[in-house]
Amino acid sequence: MKKYNGTMSYAMDEVKKRLEPTGISANKVKIIEGYMSRTKNNKEKPFSVSFAYIDFDLYTSIKDALLYLEFILSSGGFIVVDDYGFFSTGVKKAVDEFVRKRKNFAVTLPVKNVGNFCILQKS
């Protein structure tokens, strides 16, 4: 993981540019810059989220994101966590610990060969 230190960061302009091909307008989403541990108390944070995509690759970052989203994710809302069971063991560990302690979150894994992610749904 040391070889990736400092390489998984993008400027805001680059993030917005990467959204363009998806059809998601950067004007329709709220992008909060920085690590979850530093931004979770940001005054601009949303009070409700129905869908979140997490791709942080590291245990602490995934754990922080899940703890942040736990109370603002709407009932029936989804969290997709990338690299579950792939790339680093931290992602799977953080998700498994989170779900084990919460009865209101269910985990779904994709069909084999579709990708390395999991889907959490809040009841």
C-alpha positions in Angstrom: 0.0 0.0 0.0 2.9 2.3 0.5 3.5 2.6 -3.2 0.0 4.2 -3.6 0.6 6.9 -0.9 -0.4 10.2 -2.4 -1.4 8.8 -5.8 -5.2 8.4 -5.1 -6.0 12.1 -5.0 -7.6 14.2 -7.7 -8.2 18.0 -8.0 -11.9 19.1 -8.0 -11.7 20.0 -11.7 -10.5 16.5 -12.5 -13.3 14.9 -10.5 -15.9 17.0 -12.3 -14.3 16.2 -15.7 -14.5 12.5 -14.9 -18.2 12.8 -14.1 -19.0 14.2 -17.5 -19.0 10.8 -19.5 -21.4 9.3 -16.9 -24.1 11.7 -17.6 -24.1 13.0 -14.0 -23.9 16.7 -14.0 -21.4 18.1 -11.4 -24.0 20.8 -10.8 -26.5 18.2 -9.5 -24.3 16.5 -7.0 -22.5 17.8 -3.9 -18.8 17.0 -3.9 -17.0 17.6 -0.6 -13.3 17.6 -1.0 -10.9 15.8 1.4 -10.6 12.7 3.6 -13.8 11.5 5.3 -12.2 12.0 8.7 -11.6 15.7 7.9 -14.8 16.5 6.1 -17.5 14.6 8.1 -18.1 17.7 10.3 -18.2 20.0 7.2 -21.1 22.4 7.4 -21.9 21.6 3.7 -22.6 17.9 4.4 -25.9 16.6 3.3 -28.6 15.6 5.8 -29.9 12.8 3.7 -28.3 10.5 1.1 -30.1 7.8 -1.0 -27.1 6.5 -2.9 -23.3 6.5 -2.2 -20.4 5.0 -4.0 -17.3 4.4 -1.8 -13.9 3.7 -3.4 -11.3 4.5 -0.8 -9.4 1.2 -0.7 -8.2 1.5 2.9 -9.8 0.2 6.1 -9.9 3.5 8.0 -11.3 5.5 5.1 -14.0 2.9 4.4 -14.9 2.7 8.1 -15.1 6.5 8.4 -17.3 6.7 5.3 -19.7 4.0 6.6 -20.0 5.5 10.0 -20.7 8.9 8.4 -23.3 7.5 6.1 -25.0 5.3 8.7 -27.4 8.0 10.0 -27.8 10.1 6.8 -28.5 7.2 4.4 -32.3 7.1 3.8 -34.3 3.9 4.5 -34.0 1.8 1.3 -30.9 3.6 0.3 -27.8 2.0 -1.1 -24.0 2.1 -0.5 -21.8 0.5 -3.1 -18.3 -0.3 -1.7 -15.7 -0.9 -4.4 -12.8 -3.4 -4.0 -14.7 -5.5 -1.5 -12.5 -8.7 -1.1 -10.1 -7.3 -3.7 -7.0 -5.1 -3.7 -6.6 -4.7 0.1 -8.1 -6.7 3.0 -9.1 -3.5 4.7 -12.2 -2.8 2.6 -13.7 -6.2 3.4 -12.8 -6.0 7.1 -14.4 -2.5 7.5 -17.6 -3.5 5.7 -17.9 -6.8 7.6 -17.3 -5.2 11.0 -19.9 -2.4 10.2 -22.6 -4.8 9.0 -22.0 -7.3 11.8 -22.9 -4.6 14.4 -26.0 -3.3 12.5 -29.2 -5.3 11.9 -30.6 -2.6 9.6 -28.0 -3.1 6.8 -28.0 -6.0 4.4 -25.1 -6.9 2.1 -25.4 -8.2 -1.4 -22.5 -9.5 -3.5 -22.6 -9.3 -7.3 -22.7 -12.4 -9.5 -19.1 -13.8 -10.0 -17.1 -12.0 -12.7 -19.2 -8.8 -12.5 -16.8 -7.0 -10.3 -15.2 -6.7 -6.9 -17.7 -4.7 -4.9 -20.6 -5.1 -2.4 -23.9 -3.4 -2.1 -25.2 -2.4 1.3 -28.9 -1.5 1.7 -30.4 0.1 4.7 -33.8 -1.2 5.8 
